[in-house]
Amino acid sequence: MADAKWLEISLEVDGELAEAVAEVLDRFTTGGVVVESGVAYMDDEDQGTPSGPVKVFGYLVIDANIEENRRRW
């Protein structure tokens, strides 16, 4: 897999949908998913609050089965 090529699947969703989308994406991708959220800071002492849309990423290995995997979506 070190020399494998990957197809990135990414979706930008509302924060409320991110967990559900990540669960579905995880069923079809290799090695899990990544969830990325923006953070807003109110002041210097604020630890941050998630804000804005959330991006959910997953990756498919590009191999002989790629077309079959894409159809499953």
Contact map, one row per residue, 1 for C-alpha under 8 A:
1111000000000000000000000000000000000000000000000000000000000000000000000
1111000000000000000000000000000000000000000000000000000000000000000000000
1111100000000000000000000000000000000000000000000000000000000000000000000
1111110000000000000000000000000000000000000000000000000000001100000000000
0011111000000000000000000000000000000000000000000000000000001110000000000
0001111100000000000000000000000000000000000000000000000000111100000000000
0000111110000000000000000000000000000000000000000000000000111100000000000
0000011111000000000000000000000000000000000000000000000011110000000000000
0000001111100000000000000000000000000000000000000000000011110000000000000
0000000111110000000000000000000000000000000000000000001111000000000000000
0000000011111000000000000000000000000000000000000000001110000000000000000
0000000001111100000000000000000000000000000000000000111100000000000000000
0000000000111110110000000000000000000000000000000000111100000000000000000
0000000000011111110000000000000000000000000000000001110000000000000000000
0000000000001111110000000000000000000000000000000001110000000000000000000
0000000000000111111000000000000000000000000000000000000000000000000000000
0000000000001111111110000000000000000000000000000000000000000000000000000
0000000000001111111111000000000000100000000000000000011100000000000000000
0000000000000001111111100000000000000000000000000000000000000000000000000
0000000000000000111111110000000000000000000000000000000000000000000000000
0000000000000000111111111000000000000000000000000000000100000000000000000
0000000000000000011111111100000011100000000000000000000110000000000000000
0000000000000000001111111110000000000000000000000000000000000000000000000
0000000000000000000111111111000000000000000000000000000000000000000000000
0000000000000000000011111111100010000000000000000000000001000000000000000
0000000000000000000001111111110110000000000000000000000001000000000000000
0000000000000000000000111111100000000000000000000000000000000000000000000
0000000000000000000000011111110000000000000000000000000000010000000010011
0000000000000000000000001111111110000000000000000000000001110000000000000
0000000000000000000000000101111100000000000000000000000001111000000000000
0000000000000000000000000000111110000000000000000000000000100000000000000
0000000000000000000000000100111111000000000000000000000001000000000000000
0000000000000000000001001100101111100000000000000000000111100000000000000
0000000000000000000001000000000111110000000000000000000111000000000000000
0000000000000000010001000000000011111000000000000000011110000000000000000
0000000000000000000000000000000001111100000000000000011100000000000000000
0000000000000000000000000000000000111110000000000111111000000000000000000
0000000000000000000000000000000000011111000000000111110000000000000000000
0000000000000000000000000000000000001111100000011111000000000000000000000
0000000000000000000000000000000000000111110000011110000000000000000000000
0000000000000000000000000000000000000011111101111000000000000000000000000
0000000000000000000000000000000000000001111101010000000000000000000000000
0000000000000000000000000000000000000000111111000000000000000000000000000
0000000000000000000000000000000000000000111111000000000000000000000000000
0000000000000000000000000000000000000000001111100000000000000000000000000
0000000000000000000000000000000000000000111111110000000000000000000000000
0000000000000000000000000000000000000000100011111000000000000000000000000
0000000000000000000000000000000000000011110001111100000000000000000000000
0000000000000000000000000000000000000011100000111110000000000000000000000
0000000000000000000000000000000000001111000000011111000000000000000000000
0000000000000000000000000000000000001111000000001111100000000000000000000
0000000000000110000000000000000000001110000000000111110000000000000000000
0000000000011110000000000000000000001100000000000011111000000000000000000
0000000000011110010000000000000000111100000000000001111100000000000000000
0000000001111000010000000000000000111000000000000000111110000000000000000
0000000001111000010011000000000011110000000000000000011111000000000000000
0000000111100000000001000000000011100000000000000000001111100000000000000
0000000111000000000000001100110111000000000000000000000111110000000000000
0000011110000000000000000000111010000000000000000000000011111000000000000
0000011110000000000000000001110000000000000000000000000001111100010010000
0001111000000000000000000000010000000000000000000000000000111110010000000
0001111000000000000000000000000000000000000000000000000000011111110000000
0000100000000000000000000000000000000000000000000000000000001111110000000
0000000000000000000000000000000000000000000000000000000000000111111000000
0000000000000000000000000000000000000000000000000000000000000111111110000
0000000000000000000000000000000000000000000000000000000000011111111111000
0000000000000000000000000000000000000000000000000000000000000001111111100
0000000000000000000000000000000000000000000000000000000000000000111111110
0000000000000000000000000001000000000000000000000000000000010000111111111
0000000000000000000000000000000000000000000000000000000000000000011111111
0000000000000000000000000000000000000000000000000000000000000000001111111
0000000000000000000000000001000000000000000000000000000000000000000111111
0000000000000000000000000001000000000000000000000000000000000000000011111
